[in-house]
Amino acid sequence: MGARVPLSAKRLVQLATIDGAVDLGLADRTGSITPGKRADLILVRTRDINMAPLGDPYEALISFGQPRNIDTVLVDGRVLVRGGRFTALDHAEVLRDAEESARALRERASWV
């Protein structure tokens, strides 16, 4: 078994956001909160009992965050979840979009 490499919670968030976007060739469009990029964001309720009262928000998110802590989701600036509930959901459209996105990512990453 290989040696373990400790990663900080902040580093894990970076790997899941900007570094992931860089590796997939998408950093010019997403991966950071930057003017001109897609507004793909999640807002997490950090005052929920499983998240508070921790001092490090990265550690709280990585170590204790649960799907139920998600309050708001924006994809390309569109609010898809607000107050923990879907704002509008067409399951067939969501499935088509997810399949297309997955296909495009696999192609871009040469996983096809």
Backbone as a printed PyTorch tensor [residue, N CA C, xyz], in Angstrom:
tensor([[[  0.8490,  -1.1760,   0.0000],
         [  0.0000,   0.0000,   0.0000],
         [  0.8920,   1.2360,   0.0000]],

        [[  0.5560,   2.2250,  -0.7900],
         [  1.3550,   3.4320,  -0.9170],
         [  1.3130,   4.2960,   0.3260]],

        [[  2.2630,   5.2090,   0.4090],
         [  2.3130,   6.1330,   1.5400],
         [  1.1430,   7.1050,   1.4710]],

        [[  0.6170,   7.4430,   2.6310],
         [ -0.4830,   8.4070,   2.6870],
         [  0.0850,   9.8200,   2.5860]],

        [[ -0.6010,  10.6440,   1.8340],
         [ -0.2110,  12.0390,   1.6890],
         [ -1.3220,  12.8780,   2.3010]],

        [[ -1.0370,  13.5400,   3.4260],
         [ -2.0930,  14.3250,   4.0610],
         [ -2.4330,  15.5640,   3.2280]],

        [[ -3.7240,  15.7960,   3.0710],
         [ -4.1980,  16.9780,   2.3590],
         [ -5.0810,  17.7740,   3.3020]],

        [[ -4.9050,  19.0750,   3.3020],
         [ -5.7620,  19.9160,   4.1320],
         [ -7.1490,  19.9980,   3.5060]],

        [[ -8.1240,  20.3570,   4.3230],
         [ -9.4900,  20.5210,   3.8180],
         [ -9.5290,  21.6080,   2.7490]],

        [[ -8.7790,  22.6810,   2.9460],
         [ -8.7460,  23.7580,   1.9500],
         [ -8.1910,  23.2350,   0.6260]],

        [[ -7.1510,  22.4130,   0.7010],
         [ -6.5610,  21.8600,  -0.5230],
         [ -7.5560,  20.9550,  -1.2460]],

        [[ -8.3300,  20.1900,  -0.4960],
         [ -9.3450,  19.3320,  -1.1140],
         [-10.3950,  20.1560,  -1.8500]],

        [[-10.7900,  21.2940,  -1.2800],
         [-11.7480,  22.1740,  -1.9610],
         [-11.1190,  22.7260,  -3.2390]],

        [[ -9.8450,  23.1000,  -3.1790],
         [ -9.1610,  23.5860,  -4.3810],
         [ -9.1110,  22.5050,  -5.4620]],

        [[ -8.8450,  21.2760,  -5.0650],
         [ -8.8100,  20.1740,  -6.0300],
         [-10.1730,  19.9540,  -6.6760]],

        [[-11.2390,  20.1670,  -5.9100],
         [-12.5970,  19.9510,  -6.4220],
         [-13.1110,  21.1230,  -7.2440]],

        [[-12.4400,  22.2640,  -7.1680],
         [-12.9290,  23.4540,  -7.8710],
         [-11.9390,  23.8690,  -8.9560]],

        [[-11.0840,  24.8140,  -8.6730],
         [-10.2150,  25.3840,  -9.7040],
         [ -9.2510,  24.3530, -10.2840]],

        [[ -8.6660,  23.5010,  -9.4450],
         [ -7.7130,  22.5280,  -9.9840],
         [ -8.4090,  21.4840, -10.8520]],

        [[ -9.6180,  21.1000, -10.4710],
         [-10.3970,  20.1870, -11.3100],
         [-10.7250,  20.8150, -12.6500]],

        [[-11.1010,  22.0980, -12.6150],
         [-11.4070,  22.8110, -13.8590],
         [-10.1650,  22.9060, -14.7500]],

        [[ -9.0180,  23.1700, -14.1440],
         [ -7.7650,  23.2410, -14.9100],
         [ -7.4860,  21.8920, -15.5740]],

        [[ -7.5760,  20.8140, -14.8050],
         [ -7.2880,  19.4830, -15.3440],
         [ -8.2320,  19.0850, -16.4740]],

        [[ -9.4700,  19.5780, -16.4240],
         [-10.4440,  19.2540, -17.4640],
         [-10.4460,  20.2610, -18.6130]],

        [[ -9.5520,  21.2490, -18.5530],
         [ -9.4930,  22.2510, -19.6100],
         [-10.6520,  23.2310, -19.5750]],

        [[-11.2380,  23.4350, -18.3980],
         [-12.4030,  24.3080, -18.2650],
         [-12.1300,  25.5600, -17.4370]],

        [[-10.8820,  25.7920, -17.0540],
         [-10.5650,  26.8780, -16.1320],
         [-10.8870,  28.2610, -16.6800]],

        [[-11.0110,  28.3850, -17.9970],
         [-11.3690,  29.6860, -18.5610],
         [-12.8580,  29.9710, -18.3990]],

        [[-13.6370,  28.9440, -18.0300],
         [-15.0950,  29.0960, -17.9180],
         [-15.6420,  28.8780, -16.5230]],

        [[-14.9690,  28.0690, -15.7100],
         [-15.5170,  27.7030, -14.4020],
         [-14.3810,  27.3350, -13.4540]],

        [[-14.7210,  27.0670, -12.2020],
         [-13.7220,  26.6260, -11.2360],
         [-13.3460,  27.6680, -10.2110]],

        [[-13.6870,  28.9240, -10.4740],
         [-13.4170,  30.0000,  -9.5180],
         [-14.4750,  31.0790,  -9.6940]],

        [[-14.6270,  31.8820,  -8.6570],
         [-15.5800,  32.9950,  -8.7150],
         [-14.8360,  34.1780,  -9.3200]],

        [[-14.9970,  34.3350, -10.6240],
         [-14.2640,  35.3270, -11.3940],
         [-15.2040,  35.9610, -12.4100]],

        [[-15.1640,  37.3060, -12.5510],
         [-16.0180,  37.9400, -13.5690],
         [-15.7960,  37.3110, -14.9390]],

        [[-16.8960,  37.0340, -15.6320],
         [-16.8390,  36.4510, -16.9610],
         [-16.9480,  34.9390, -16.9860]],

        [[-16.7630,  34.2930, -15.8260],
         [-16.9060,  32.8410, -15.7670],
         [-18.3390,  32.4800, -15.4080]],

        [[-18.6850,  31.2230, -15.6500],
         [-20.0100,  30.7230, -15.2830],
         [-20.2080,  30.8500, -13.7790]],

        [[-21.4160,  31.1820, -13.3940],
         [-21.7460,  31.2500, -11.9720],
         [-22.2610,  29.8800, -11.5340]],

        [[-21.3420,  28.9710, -11.2500],
         [-21.6700,  27.6440, -10.7400],
         [-21.2850,  27.6390,  -9.2640]],

        [[-22.2730,  27.7170,  -8.3920],
         [-22.0120,  27.8680,  -6.9590],
         [-22.9440,  26.9980,  -6.1420]],

        [[-22.4660,  26.6050,  -4.9560],
         [-23.3620,  26.0510,  -3.9500],
         [-23.2130,  26.9110,  -2.7040]],

        [[-24.3240,  27.1690,  -2.0510],
         [-24.3290,  27.8720,  -0.7750],
         [-24.7240,  26.8570,   0.2840]],

        [[-23.8990,  26.7490,   1.3120],
         [-24.0710,  25.7280,   2.3380],
         [-24.4890,  26.3870,   3.6450]],

        [[-25.4760,  25.7850,   4.3180],
         [-25.9110,  26.2880,   5.6230],
         [-24.8860,  25.8570,   6.6650]],

        [[-24.0270,  26.7670,   7.0590],
         [-22.9730,  26.4470,   8.0220],
         [-23.4470,  26.5700,   9.4630]],

        [[-24.6810,  27.0140,   9.6740],
         [-25.2160,  27.1330,  11.0310],
         [-25.9990,  25.8810,  11.4340]],

        [[-26.1130,  24.9080,  10.5360],
         [-26.7360,  23.6370,  10.9070],
         [-25.8800,  22.9710,  11.9770]],

        [[-26.5130,  22.1940,  12.8370],
         [-25.8380,  21.6380,  14.0070],
         [-24.6030,  20.8070,  13.6570]],

        [[-24.6210,  20.0960,  12.5410],
         [-23.4590,  19.2770,  12.1840],
         [-22.2970,  20.1020,  11.6270]],

        [[-22.5420,  21.3640,  11.2920],
         [-21.4920,  22.2080,  10.7050],
         [-20.9360,  23.2300,  11.6990]],

        [[-21.7030,  23.5940,  12.7050],
         [-21.3100,  24.6680,  13.6230],
         [-21.0130,  24.0620,  14.9860]],

        [[-20.2540,  24.6820,  15.7900],
         [-19.5290,  25.9440,  15.6230],
         [-18.0550,  25.7080,  15.3460]],

        [[-17.7200,  25.3260,  14.1720],
         [-16.3240,  25.0960,  13.8030],
         [-15.7030,  26.3750,  13.2710]],

        [[-14.4230,  26.5540,  13.5420],
         [-13.7460,  27.7710,  13.1220],
         [-13.3100,  27.7690,  11.6680]],

        [[-13.0020,  26.6050,  11.1290],
         [-12.4810,  26.5100,   9.7700],
         [-13.5970,  26.0480,   8.8300]],

        [[-14.0890,  26.9370,   7.9500],
         [-15.1970,  26.5440,   7.0700],
         [-14.8240,  25.4130,   6.1100]],

        [[-13.5770,  25.3420,   5.6730],
         [-13.1520,  24.2530,   4.7910],
         [-13.2460,  22.9130,   5.5240]],

        [[-12.7450,  22.8990,   6.7460],
         [-12.7920,  21.6760,   7.5500],
         [-14.2320,  21.2580,   7.8280]],

        [[-15.0880,  22.2350,   8.1290],
         [-16.5020,  21.9330,   8.3800],
         [-17.1390,  21.3070,   7.1450]],

        [[-16.8830,  21.8910,   5.9810],
         [-17.4690,  21.3870,   4.7380],
         [-16.9780,  19.9820,   4.4080]],

        [[-15.6690,  19.7810,   4.4460],
         [-15.0810,  18.4990,   4.0570],
         [-15.3670,  17.4010,   5.0750]],

        [[-15.2390,  17.7140,   6.3540],
         [-15.3620,  16.6820,   7.3820],
         [-16.7910,  16.4000,   7.8230]],

        [[-17.6450,  17.4190,   7.7970],
         [-18.9700,  17.2580,   8.3880],
         [-20.1300,  17.5960,   7.4590]],

        [[-19.8490,  18.1670,   6.2870],
         [-20.9130,  18.5610,   5.3800],
         [-21.7060,  17.3770,   4.8490]],

        [[-23.0050,  17.5750,   4.7270],
         [-23.9310,  16.5710,   4.2190],
         [-24.7800,  17.2120,   3.1240]],

        [[-25.3420,  16.4250,   2.2190],
         [-26.2150,  17.0070,   1.1890],
         [-27.3290,  17.8710,   1.7700]],

        [[-27.8260,  17.5080,   2.9520],
         [-28.9120,  18.2960,   3.5520],
         [-28.4760,  19.7060,   3.9410]],

        [[-27.1650,  19.9710,   4.0020],
         [-26.6700,  21.3040,   4.3400],
         [-26.6930,  22.2540,   3.1510]],

        [[-26.9500,  21.7470,   1.9500],
         [-26.9800,  22.6060,   0.7640],
         [-28.2520,  23.4350,   0.7830]],

        [[-28.0770,  24.7470,   0.7400],
         [-29.2180,  25.6630,   0.7310],
         [-29.5720,  26.0940,  -0.6840]],

        [[-28.5560,  26.5160,  -1.4610],
         [-28.7910,  27.0880,  -2.7830],
         [-27.7720,  26.5320,  -3.7710]],

        [[-28.2350,  26.2650,  -4.9830],
         [-27.3520,  25.8120,  -6.0620],
         [-27.6100,  26.6910,  -7.2710]],

        [[-26.5420,  27.2720,  -7.8140],
         [-26.6210,  28.0310,  -9.0540],
         [-25.7690,  27.3200, -10.0970]],

        [[-26.3220,  27.1400, -11.2780],
         [-25.5890,  26.5550, -12.3980],
         [-25.6880,  27.5350, -13.5520]],

        [[-24.5360,  28.0470, -13.9540],
         [-24.4780,  29.0640, -15.0100],
         [-25.4020,  30.2370, -14.6850]],

        [[-25.4530,  30.5830, -13.3940],
         [-26.2460,  31.7240, -12.9440],
         [-27.7130,  31.4340, -12.6870]],

        [[-28.1820,  30.2460, -13.0830],
         [-29.5880,  29.8750, -12.8520],
         [-29.7300,  29.2210, -11.4840]],

        [[-30.6990,  29.7000, -10.6930],
         [-30.9500,  29.1130,  -9.3800],
         [-31.7440,  27.8230,  -9.5740]],

        [[-31.1240,  26.6920,  -9.2390],
         [-31.7840,  25.3940,  -9.3780],
         [-32.3210,  24.8750,  -8.0480]],

        [[-31.6720,  25.2890,  -6.9540],
         [-32.1190,  24.9190,  -5.6120],
         [-32.1100,  26.1820,  -4.7730]],

        [[-33.1850,  26.3930,  -4.0360],
         [-33.2740,  27.5370,  -3.1150],
         [-33.9390,  27.0290,  -1.8440]],

        [[-33.3220,  27.3300,  -0.7020],
         [-33.8790,  26.8550,   0.5590],
         [-33.8860,  25.3430,   0.6710]],

        [[-32.9500,  24.6940,  -0.0280],
         [-32.8530,  23.2430,   0.0130],
         [-33.8490,  22.5170,  -0.8680]],

        [[-34.6220,  23.2600,  -1.6580],
         [-35.6400,  22.6490,  -2.5200],
         [-35.4020,  23.0520,  -3.9740]],

        [[-35.6540,  22.1060,  -4.8850],
         [-35.5280,  22.4070,  -6.3010],
         [-36.5220,  23.4940,  -6.6900]],

        [[-36.0630,  24.4580,  -7.4860],
         [-36.9520,  25.5310,  -7.9320],
         [-37.8160,  25.0740,  -9.0920]],

        [[-37.2820,  24.2660,  -9.9360],
         [-38.0260,  23.6890, -11.0610],
         [-37.2480,  22.4580, -11.4790]],

        [[-37.9510,  21.4090, -11.7360],
         [-37.2460,  20.1800, -12.0540],
         [-38.0110,  19.3870, -13.0950]],

        [[-37.3770,  19.2320, -14.2220],
         [-37.8820,  18.3570, -15.2700],
         [-36.8970,  17.1930, -15.3130]],

        [[-37.2830,  16.0610, -14.7340],
         [-36.3600,  14.9350, -14.5980],
         [-35.7500,  14.5110, -15.9280]],

        [[-36.5340,  14.4840, -16.9860],
         [-36.0150,  14.0780, -18.2970],
         [-34.9570,  15.0640, -18.7790]],

        [[-35.2120,  16.3540, -18.5940],
         [-34.2460,  17.3690, -19.0110],
         [-32.9730,  17.2770, -18.1770]],

        [[-33.1230,  17.0760, -16.8690],
         [-31.9570,  16.9440, -15.9930],
         [-31.1200,  15.7460, -16.4190]],

        [[-31.7570,  14.6410, -16.6960],
         [-31.0380,  13.4440, -17.1230],
         [-30.3140,  13.6720, -18.4470]],

        [[-30.9850,  14.2880, -19.4100],
         [-30.3390,  14.5910, -20.7030],
         [-29.1280,  15.5010, -20.4990]],

        [[-29.3070,  16.5570, -19.7030],
         [-28.2060,  17.4920, -19.4510],
         [-27.0410,  16.7980, -18.7550]],

        [[-27.3400,  15.9500, -17.7660],
         [-26.2860,  15.2460, -17.0380],
         [-25.5240,  14.3010, -17.9610]],

        [[-26.2560,  13.5750, -18.7920],
         [-25.5990,  12.6610, -19.7230],
         [-24.7370,  13.4150, -20.7260]],

        [[-25.2320,  14.5260, -21.2360],
         [-24.4670,  15.3280, -22.1920],
         [-23.2300,  15.9210, -21.5270]],

        [[-23.3880,  16.4340, -20.3070],
         [-22.2460,  17.0020, -19.5860],
         [-21.1930,  15.9390, -19.3180]],

        [[-21.6230,  14.7680, -18.8770],
         [-20.6810,  13.6820, -18.6010],
         [-19.9560,  13.2620, -19.8750]],

        [[-20.6840,  13.1550, -20.9800],
         [-20.0670,  12.7850, -22.2500],
         [-19.0300,  13.8220, -22.6630]],

        [[-19.3960,  15.1060, -22.5490],
         [-18.4820,  16.1810, -22.9470],
         [-17.2350,  16.1980, -22.0670]],

        [[-17.4020,  15.9710, -20.7650],
         [-16.2450,  15.9430, -19.8670],
         [-15.3370,  14.7590, -20.1760]],

        [[-15.9340,  13.5910, -20.4180],
         [-15.1130,  12.4230, -20.7610],
         [-14.3360,  12.6690, -22.0450]],

        [[-14.9960,  13.2680, -23.0230],
         [-14.3450,  13.5590, -24.2990],
         [-13.2070,  14.5580, -24.1050]],

        [[-13.4850,  15.6280, -23.3460],
         [-12.4720,  16.6630, -23.1090],
         [-11.2700,  16.1020, -22.3500]],

        [[-11.5400,  15.1830, -21.4310],
         [-10.4660,  14.6020, -20.6240],
         [ -9.8420,  13.3790, -21.2940]],

        [[-10.2680,  13.0710, -22.5220],
         [ -9.7790,  11.9020, -23.2760],
         [-10.0410,  10.5990, -22.5320]],

        [[-11.1890,  10.5070, -21.8680],
         [-11.5860,   9.2890, -21.1620],
         [-12.4750,   8.4230, -22.0330]],

        [[-12.7890,   8.8790, -23.2530],
         [-13.7070,   8.1410, -24.1240],
         [-12.9370,   7.1190, -24.9160]]])
